[in-house]
Amino acid sequence: MESVSVVLAMLLAVIGSGYLVRVLPFGVPLPLVQIGLGAVISGVFGHGVTLDPEMFFLLFLPPLLFLDGWRIPKIGLFRDKGTILELALGLVIFTVLGAGFLIHWLVPSMPLPVAFALAAIVAPTDPVAVSAITSRIHVPHRLMHILEGESLLNDASGLVCFRFAVAAAMTGAFSLANASLTFLWVALAGIACGVAITIAVSFVQRVIGQRFGEEPGSPILVNLLLPFGAYLVAEHIHASGILAAVAAGVTMSFVELSGRALATTRIRRAVVWDTVQFALNGGMFVLLGEQLPEIIERALRQAGPDASLTSWKLFGIALLISLALIVLRLVWVWVSLRLTLLNARRQGQQVYKPNFRLVLATSLAGVRGAITMAGVLTLPLALPSGAAFPGRDLAIFFASAVIIVSLVVASIGLPRVLRGLEVPEESTEEAQEDLARHNAAVAAIGAIERAGHSHLGDSEHADVHASALDHVRGIYEHRLGTGLGPHEPSRIRLAEQAEREYRLAALQAEREAILALTHQRNVSDDIARKLLREIDLVEARYR
C-alpha cells in the first residue's frame, strides 16, 4: 500500500511541477523542478522506490522514443543524415575513449573497463531531456532536427559499447571483431523489427476493421501497444529494443500519411499521446530525484575506505567528468564541421560557415537523461568470482551527477548562447505551409462544386443546396484571401489571422449561450456536452 502511495505522490509531483515552474523565478527548467520534487518525496517517505532497470526501460522508453520517432520531421532527418550519423556513432566512440581514460585517471580505484562502461552510458544524449530543455528555448529548426536525430540514434552505439565494457570487466577479455558484428546486428535487426511490426500490425488492423468493423477506442489502444511490441520482439532476438521503438515511430508517421485513419481517431489519439508523454516525461525525472539521496549515500559509503576520495573531491570529480563531456563534444563538433566544410568546398558547393556560438550551442545541448540513468543501474552487483562489482556505486553516482549538471548547463547556457544569434532560414517552411493551404483550399472548392452539381438538380430543395454551397465555398475563398486569384501568401496569412480572431470571439459567445441555457435547465446536460464538444473541436483548430 505504501508503494502505491509513493507512486501517487510522484504523479502529483508531475502535475504540480507544471504549475511550480511558472511560479519560480529565473526560468528554472521543468526537469530540475521535477528532480527536486522527487528528492522531497524520498525525504517524506524515508526510502526510495526499488527500481528494476529492465522494467524501467520497458515502461518508460518505448512509448517516448516511439512518439519522438513519429513526430520528428523526416525531411530534416534524411537531409542531415551525415551529420546525425557523425554525432550518433563517431562522437559516442570518441567520448567512450576520451572520457573512459579520464575517469580512470581521476579515480584509479575504478578499473579501466568499468570506467569505459561509465563513459559509454553517459555518451548518448537523451531525446526526452533534450525536448524538455528546448521546449522553453528558441532553437534554430535545423539544429533542433539534428539534436533530435542524434539522440534517437546514439542509444544503440552507446549501449553496445556499454555492454562490451561490462563484459570486459566481468571476464577480462574483449574482441573488437565481435563487438563490431554485434553492433551491426543490434542496430539493423532492431530497425527491421520496428519497421516490420508496424507495417504488419497496421495491415492486419486495416483488414479486420474493413471486414468486421472496430470499436472507437481500439485503434488508439493498438497504437499505444505498438512500441511495447516492437521493443519486446527486438529484445527477444537480442537486438536493440530502443532502435525498434524509434523505427516503429518513424514508420508509423508514413503509415499515417496514407490517410486511412478517421479524423476523430486522430484527434483522440493525439490527446491520449500528449497525456502519456507528459506523465512519462515528468515521471522519469521525479523518479531520478527520488533515487538521488540513496545514490549519494551509497557513493559516499563506497568512497569511505578510499582515503584519497573525500566527499568534496567526489563532487569535484563528478563536475570534472561533466565538463569533460562538454569539451569532448565541442572538439568533435568543431572538427567534424571543419571537415564537412572542406569537403563541400572541394566539390564546389556554396557553404554557410556557422558562427562559433552555434557550435557551442550544439555542445551545450548534449543533455543526458533516462537512458543514462536506467543503463547505469543495470551494472552487475557481483563478479563471477562472487566479489562485489568494482566501483558500481561510484559509477551510478557519477552518471546521476552528469544528468543533473548537463540539465543545469543547458538550461543556463543555451538561452545566453542562442540569444540574438542569426542563422539562415532552414528553407521554405512558411512557403510550404502557404502552398499547402492554398492547394488544399482550391481542392476543397473544386470538391464543393462537384458535390453541388449532384444536388442542384433537386428542384424542391435547390435553393437550400445553393445557399449552403455558396456559404461553404465562401469560407474557403476567404481563406485564399483573393478568391481563386493569384497565390498571395501575405493576404492568405492576413485572412487566416482575421478569421481566427472573429471565430474565437463567436465560439466563446456560442459556449456562453449554451452554458446559460444549461444553468436555466432549458437544455439537458448530455445535449450541452455534445454541443460544447463540437465547439471545442472547432476552437482547437484556431488555438
Secondary structure, 3 states (H helix, E strand, C coil): CHHHHHHHHHHHHHHHHHHHHHHCCCCCCHHHHHHHHHHHHHHHHCCCCCCCHHHHHHHHHHHHHHHHHHHCCHHHHHHCHHHHHHHHHHHHHHHHHHHHHHHHHHCCCCCHHHHHHHHHHHCCCCHHHHHHHHCCCCCCHHHHHHHHHHHHHHHHHHHHHHHHHHHHHHHCCCCHHHHHHHHHHHHHHHHHHHHHHHHHHHHHHHHHHHHHCCCCCHHHHHHHHHHHHHHHHHHHCCCCHHHHHHHHHHHHHHHHCCCCCCHHHHHHHHHHHHHHHHHHHHHHHHHHHHHHHHHHHHHHHHHCCCCCCCHHHHHHHHHHHHHHHHHHHHHHHHHHHHHHHHHHHHCCCCCCCCCHHHHHHHHHCCCCCHHHHHHHCCCCCECCCCCECCCHHHHHHHHHHHHHHHHHHHHHHHHHHHCCCCCCCCCCHHHHHHHHHHHHHHHHHHHHHHHHHHHHCCCCCHHHHHHHHHHHHHHHHHHHCCCCCCCCHHHHHHHHHHHHHHHHHHHHHHHHHHHHHHHCCCCCHHHHHHHHHHHHHHHHHHC
